[in-house]
């Protein structure tokens, strides 16, 4: 009947009046870090503030890639800090510029800088190194060597192995020399006062193949005698240098395996070779203190007489020492590479900062090794 229908409608209205109201999903304040909460049916949406993301805006957005991306914009060294940031540091002889990324020379002859103009690092095959463009190169007793500073020279340990102290004391480091048998007026001759050979050097395997020579008197640093920069052991700069495929080796070594030494200082750009590839390709016994560089097809390589010389990598107009010419199978043979002492294995592990260049473990400050 009509009245029964009215009663049913009233009953339904009463039922709906007891349905509880929907809860405000934003009441519990689920959105964090200043986000705005938008209530929805049985749900909520967070509108995140700048710099945050995620359902509740709890995840900080990474707006930079630290030192891994383009070396953090640093001209020399990049160091990541605890607060998810990074700082730039400079090699010894440089100071950080006001832009906090560039490095400005503080001394007349800073490390790793070619003073002469017209430097062209691209080398297709071995060629004459123009005078003043390999200024850290030293011609020492039998081998090459490298200028670290005015007092210290770095070379390969096998170059001075079992050579009498008398000979070492009068060994001549020909600095600034370009043409080997011609006096050019830029040479500086120094005797060797002290020899520090790495105590772990193995003459059979050539592991730890490096030694330091302390000169009797300091050399005069100039455009033909420039110290090379050392990369830091800590931080990510080693990875930055490794990302640069080509490095430069130089010396007066033989131009062929059985040929005479070069009369003029030579240089060659060589690609670095991953350690596993080098091991697989050559079958040589390598240690973690060695690195490979060269061409699989052969024809271009360092050779006898180049030992002890530098393998350098240039980054943003500053050159850093990567390796020391150590050994190889023949000269420029196919399927073999040149083997270099890995300098980073022997760098000071202590923290480094501006105005303190990374130093080798067998340096003048620590001198933990017996003198010869």
C-alpha positions in Angstrom: 0.0 0.0 0.0 0.9 3.6 -0.2 1.6 3.9 3.5 3.8 0.8 3.5 5.9 2.4 0.8 6.3 5.5 2.8 7.4 3.5 5.8 10.0 1.7 3.7 11.5 5.0 2.4 11.7 6.4 5.9 13.5 3.2 7.1 16.1 3.5 4.3 16.7 7.2 5.1 17.4 6.2 8.8 19.9 3.6 7.7 21.9 6.0 5.6 22.1 8.5 8.4 24.2 6.0 10.4 26.9 5.6 7.7 30.1 7.1 9.2 31.7 10.0 7.3 34.9 9.2 5.3 38.1 9.9 7.2 40.4 12.8 6.1 43.4 10.9 4.7 45.7 13.9 5.3 44.9 14.2 9.0 47.8 12.0 9.9 50.2 14.3 7.9 51.8 11.6 5.8 53.5 14.1 3.4 56.9 15.2 4.6 59.5 17.9 4.0 57.0 20.7 3.5 54.8 18.9 1.0 51.1 19.7 0.4 48.7 16.8 1.0 45.6 16.4 -1.3 42.8 14.3 0.3 41.1 11.8 -2.1 38.6 9.0 -1.7 40.3 6.5 0.6 43.7 7.9 -0.6 45.9 11.0 -0.6 48.4 12.6 -2.9 51.5 14.5 -1.9 52.6 17.5 -3.8 56.4 17.5 -3.0 58.5 20.6 -2.3 61.4 21.3 -4.6 64.3 18.8 -4.0 62.1 15.9 -2.8 60.2 13.1 -4.4 58.5 9.8 -3.6 55.0 8.9 -2.3 55.5 10.8 0.9 58.2 13.2 -0.4 60.9 11.6 1.8 63.4 10.9 -0.9 65.9 13.7 -1.7 66.3 14.4 -5.4 70.0 14.1 -6.4 70.6 17.3 -8.4 74.3 16.6 -9.1 76.6 13.7 -9.7 79.5 14.7 -7.5 83.0 13.9 -8.7 81.9 11.2 -11.0 80.4 13.6 -13.6 83.1 15.6 -15.4 85.3 15.5 -12.3 82.8 17.7 -10.5 83.9 20.6 -12.7 87.3 20.7 -11.0 90.4 21.5 -13.0 92.6 19.2 -10.8 91.3 17.1 -7.9 87.7 16.5 -6.8 86.8 15.2 -3.3 83.3 14.2 -2.2 82.3 15.4 1.3 80.0 13.8 3.9 77.1 16.2 3.2 76.6 14.9 -0.3 78.6 17.7 -1.8 82.2 18.0 -3.2 85.1 20.3 -3.1 87.9 21.0 -5.6 91.6 20.9 -4.7 94.8 21.7 -6.6 98.2 20.2 -7.0 101.2 21.6 -5.2 102.2 25.0 -6.6 98.6 26.0 -7.4 95.8 27.7 -5.5 92.1 27.4 -5.9 90.6 30.3 -7.9 87.6 32.3 -6.6 85.3 30.2 -8.8 86.2 27.2 -6.5 87.0 25.0 -9.4 89.9 26.4 -11.4 93.6 26.2 -10.3 95.9 29.2 -10.5 99.7 28.8 -10.5 101.4 30.2 -7.3 104.9 29.6 -8.5 106.8 30.5 -11.7 107.1 26.9 -12.9 104.2 24.8 -11.6 104.1 21.1 -12.1 102.6 19.6 -15.3 102.5 22.8 -17.4 104.2 23.1 -20.7 105.6 26.6 -20.8 106.3 26.8 -24.5 103.5 27.8 -26.9 101.9 25.8 -29.7 101.6 22.5 -27.7 99.8 19.9 -29.8 99.2 16.7 -27.9 97.9 14.6 -30.8 100.5 12.1 -32.1 99.7 9.6 -34.8 103.0 7.8 -34.7 106.2 8.3 -32.8 107.6 11.8 -33.6 110.1 14.3 -32.4 109.0 16.0 -29.2 109.4 19.7 -29.9 111.8 21.3 -27.5 110.2 22.2 -24.2 107.1 20.1 -24.7 108.3 17.1 -22.8 110.0 19.2 -20.0 109.7 16.6 -17.2 111.9 14.1 -19.3 115.4 13.4 -17.9 118.1 11.5 -19.7 119.9 9.6 -16.9 122.4 6.8 -16.6 121.4 4.2 -19.3 117.7 5.1 -19.0 115.2 7.9 -18.9 113.8 9.5 -15.7 111.3 12.0 -14.6 111.5 15.3 -12.7 109.4 15.3 -9.5 110.8 18.5 -8.1 114.1 20.5 -8.1 115.8 17.9 -5.9 114.2 14.5 -6.7 114.2 12.4 -9.9 112.1 9.3 -10.4 113.2 6.3 -12.6 112.8 2.6 -12.9 114.5 0.4 -10.4 115.9 -2.0 -13.0 117.8 1.0 -14.5 120.1 1.1 -11.5 120.0 -2.5 -10.5 123.4 -3.7 -9.3 125.2 -0.6 -10.6 128.0 0.4 -8.3 127.5 3.4 -6.0 130.5 5.0 -7.5 128.8 5.1 -10.9 125.5 6.2 -9.4 127.2 9.1 -7.6 128.4 10.5 -10.9 125.4 9.7 -13.0 124.4 12.6 -15.1 120.8 13.7 -15.4 120.6 15.6 -18.7 117.8 18.0 -18.0 116.3 20.1 -20.8 118.3 18.2 -23.3 116.6 17.8 -26.7 119.2 16.6 -29.2 121.2 13.8 -27.4 124.8 14.5 -28.7 124.6 18.2 -29.2 125.1 20.8 -26.5 122.2 23.2 -26.7 122.9 25.4 -23.7 119.7 24.3 -21.9 121.3 21.2 -20.3 121.8 20.9 -16.5 124.2 18.3 -15.2 123.8 17.0 -11.6 125.3 14.2 -9.7 123.2 11.8 -7.6 123.6 12.0 -3.9 121.2 9.4 -2.8 119.3 6.4 -4.3 116.1 5.0 -2.8 115.1 1.8 -4.6 111.7 0.3 -3.6 112.3 -2.6 -1.2 109.7 -4.8 -2.9 111.4 -4.5 -6.3 111.7 -7.9 -7.9 114.2 -8.0 -10.7 112.7 -11.2 -12.1 109.1 -10.1 -12.3 109.8 -6.3 -12.4 107.2 -5.8 -9.7 107.6 -2.4 -7.9 109.9 -1.2 -10.6 110.7 2.3 -9.4 113.4 4.2 -7.6 114.1 7.8 -6.4 117.3 9.7 -7.0 118.2 12.7 -4.9 120.4 15.1 -6.7 123.5 16.6 -5.2 122.2 20.1 -5.8 118.8 21.3 -7.0 118.2 21.9 -10.6 116.8 25.3 -11.9 113.3 24.8 -13.0 112.5 26.6 -16.2 110.7 26.0 -19.5 112.9 23.0 -20.3 112.9 21.5 -16.8 109.4 21.2 -15.4 108.2 18.8 -12.6 105.4 16.4 -13.5 102.3 16.5 -11.3 101.4 13.4 -9.2 97.7 12.4 -9.0 96.3 11.7 -5.5 95.8 8.2 -4.3 92.5 9.1 -2.6 89.4 10.5 -4.3 88.1 9.9 -7.7 90.7 11.6 -9.8 92.4 8.3 -10.8 89.1 7.3 -12.4 89.0 10.6 -14.2 92.4 10.1 -15.7 91.5 6.5 -16.6 88.6 7.8 -18.7 91.1 9.5 -21.0 92.1 6.9 -23.5 95.5 8.2 -24.7 98.6 8.9 -22.7 102.0 10.1 -23.9 105.3 8.3 -23.5 108.7 9.9 -24.3 112.4 9.1 -24.4 115.6 8.7 -26.4 115.2 4.9 -26.7 115.9 2.7 -29.7 113.8 3.4 -32.8 113.9 -0.3 -33.5 114.6 -3.4 -31.3 118.1 -3.8 -32.6 118.6 -0.2 -33.8 120.6 2.7 -32.3 119.1 5.1 -29.7 117.3 8.1 -31.1 119.4 11.2 -31.5 116.4 13.4 -30.7 113.8 13.2 -27.9 110.8 11.3 -29.2 107.2 11.1 -28.0 104.3 8.8 -28.8 100.6 8.7 -27.8 99.5 5.2 -26.7 96.1 3.9 -25.7 95.9 2.3 -22.3 94.8 -1.3 -22.3 92.5 -2.9 -19.6 94.4 -5.3 -17.4 92.3 -8.3 -18.2 92.6 -7.7 -21.9 96.3 -7.3 -21.6 96.6 -10.6 -19.6 94.5 -12.5 -22.1 96.2 -11.1 -25.1 99.8 -11.4 -24.0 99.9 -14.2 -21.5 102.4 -12.1 -19.5 102.6 -12.3 -15.8 101.4 -9.0 -14.5 100.8 -7.6 -11.0 98.5 -4.9 -9.7 101.5 -2.6 -9.7 101.7 -2.7 -13.5 99.6 -1.3 -16.3 99.6 -1.9 -20.0 99.6 0.6 -22.9 100.2 0.3 -26.6 98.8 -1.0 -29.9 97.7 -4.6 -30.5 99.0 -4.5 -34.1 102.4 -3.4 -32.9 104.7 -1.0 -34.9 104.6 1.7 -32.2 105.9 1.4 -28.7 108.5 2.4 -26.1 111.8 0.5 -26.5 115.1 -0.1 -24.8 116.5 3.1 -23.5 113.1 4.6 -22.8 112.9 2.7 -19.5 112.4 4.9 -16.5 110.8 7.6 -18.6 107.3 9.0 -18.1 103.8 7.9 -19.2 101.7 11.0 -18.7 98.0 11.9 -19.1 97.0 15.4 -19.8 93.8 16.7 -18.2 92.6 20.3 -18.8 96.1 21.5 -19.8 97.9 19.9 -16.8 99.9 16.7 -17.2 99.9 14.0 -14.5 102.2 11.0 -14.2 100.4 7.7 -14.8 103.2 5.3 -15.3 107.0 4.6 -15.6 108.3 2.8 -18.6 109.2 -0.6 -17.2 109.4 -3.6 -19.6 107.9 -5.5 -22.5 108.4 -8.4 -24.9 110.7 -7.0 -27.6 109.8 -3.6 -29.1 106.5 -2.8 -30.9 105.7 -6.5 -31.5 102.2 -7.4 -32.4 99.9 -8.9 -29.8 102.1 -7.4 -27.0 102.0 -4.2 -25.1 104.4 -2.0 -23.2 104.3 -2.6 -19.5 104.5 0.4 -17.1 104.9 0.7 -13.3 101.5 1.9 -12.0 102.4 5.1 -10.1 99.1 5.2 -8.2 100.1 2.0 -6.4 102.9 3.9 -4.7 101.4 7.2 -3.7 101.1 8.5 -0.2 97.8 7.3 1.2 97.5 10.0 3.8 94.9 12.7 3.3 95.9 15.5 0.9 94.8 19.0 0.5 95.7 22.2 -1.3 99.3 23.2 -1.2 100.4 19.6 -0.6 101.1 17.6 -3.7 100.6 13.8 -3.3 104.0 12.2 -2.7 105.5 8.8 -3.4 105.9 6.5 -0.4 109.6 6.4 -0.8 110.0 10.1 -0.6 112.3 12.5 1.2 110.0 13.0 4.1 109.5 9.3 5.1 112.6 7.6 3.8 111.4 4.2 5.0 113.7 2.3 2.7 117.4 1.5 3.0 119.8 3.7 1.1 122.0 2.1 -1.5 
